[in-house]
Amino acid sequence: MEAINPELLRGSLELMVLSTLFGGKKYGYLIQSTLWESSREVIEIKAGTLYPILHKLEKEGWVKSQWENDTGRRRKWYELTTSGKKQLRTRANEWRQYVECLRRVLGSLGEMSPQLA
């Protein structure tokens, strides 16, 4: 599949990270690999993009973090707060409405002619 335009991703990466954490706490690389796998290898988020998002979500109070050594390696684990779960529900509903709106608008294109493809 072709790479997704970064401008389209910009507005949804926070939602994707929150969604990934809904399944339980994860450390950075695990968040990256979960997004990669769940997106069927379309969303490849780099550490330089992920960690500022995690820090912002933590500052907002939607994610909390804790350093742990459980795996034999010191890692910072992130998990959703109650406020983060509420924010995830709100944003997911907004995106569902937006996607449905796009479907209606793009539906008027029908089968695109070869000139437009």
C-alpha positions in Angstrom: 0.0 0.0 0.0 1.1 3.5 -0.8 2.3 5.7 2.1 -0.3 8.0 3.6 0.1 11.7 3.2 1.7 13.1 6.5 -0.8 15.9 6.5 -3.6 13.4 6.8 -1.8 11.6 9.6 -1.1 14.7 11.6 -4.6 15.1 12.9 -5.0 11.5 13.9 -1.7 10.3 15.5 -2.8 11.2 19.0 -6.0 9.2 18.5 -4.0 6.3 17.2 -1.6 6.4 20.2 -4.5 6.6 22.7 -6.2 3.7 20.9 -3.1 1.6 21.1 -2.9 2.2 24.8 -6.5 1.2 25.3 -5.3 -2.5 25.1 -3.1 -2.0 28.2 0.2 -0.3 29.1 3.0 -0.3 26.6 6.5 1.1 26.2 7.5 3.2 23.2 8.7 0.5 20.8 5.7 -1.7 21.6 3.4 1.2 20.7 5.3 1.7 17.4 5.1 -2.0 16.5 1.4 -2.3 17.6 0.5 0.6 15.3 2.5 -0.9 12.4 0.9 -4.3 12.8 -2.7 -3.1 13.4 -2.5 -0.7 10.4 -1.4 -3.6 8.2 2.1 -2.0 7.8 0.8 1.4 6.7 1.5 3.5 9.8 5.2 3.6 10.7 5.6 6.2 13.4 9.2 7.2 14.2 10.5 7.7 17.8 11.0 11.3 17.0 7.3 11.7 16.3 6.0 9.3 19.0 7.7 10.6 22.1 6.6 14.3 21.7 3.0 12.9 21.3 3.4 10.8 24.4 4.8 13.8 26.4 1.9 16.0 25.2 -0.7 13.3 26.2 1.0 13.0 29.5 0.9 16.7 30.1 -2.8 16.7 29.2 -3.3 14.1 31.9 -4.6 11.5 29.4 -1.6 9.2 29.8 0.6 8.4 32.7 4.0 6.8 32.7 6.2 4.8 35.0 9.7 3.4 34.7 9.9 -0.4 35.2 12.6 -3.0 35.1 10.3 -6.0 34.9 11.6 -7.2 31.5 15.2 -7.1 32.6 15.6 -3.8 30.8 14.6 -0.4 32.2 11.7 0.9 30.1 9.2 3.7 30.5 5.7 2.3 30.3 2.7 4.3 29.3 -1.0 3.8 30.1 -4.3 5.6 29.7 -5.8 7.4 32.6 -9.5 7.6 33.2 -9.4 11.0 31.5 -7.5 9.5 28.6 -10.2 6.8 28.1 -12.8 9.5 28.1 -10.8 11.5 25.6 -10.3 8.4 23.4 -14.1 7.8 23.3 -14.7 11.5 22.4 -12.1 11.6 19.7 -13.0 8.2 18.2 -16.7 9.4 17.9 -15.5 12.6 16.2 -13.4 10.6 13.7 -16.3 8.2 13.0 -18.5 11.2 12.1 -15.7 12.7 10.0 -15.1 9.4 8.1 -18.8 9.0 7.5 -18.9 12.6 6.1 -16.0 11.8 3.8 -17.7 8.7 2.6 -20.8 10.7 1.7 -18.8 13.4 -0.1 -16.5 11.0 -1.9 -19.4 8.7 -2.7 -20.5 11.1 -5.4 -17.4 10.2 -7.3 -18.7 6.7 -7.9 -16.3 4.7 -10.0 -13.5 7.0 -10.9 -12.8 7.2 -14.6 -9.3 6.3 -15.8 -8.5 10.0 -16.3 -8.9 10.7 -12.6 -7.1 7.6 -11.3 
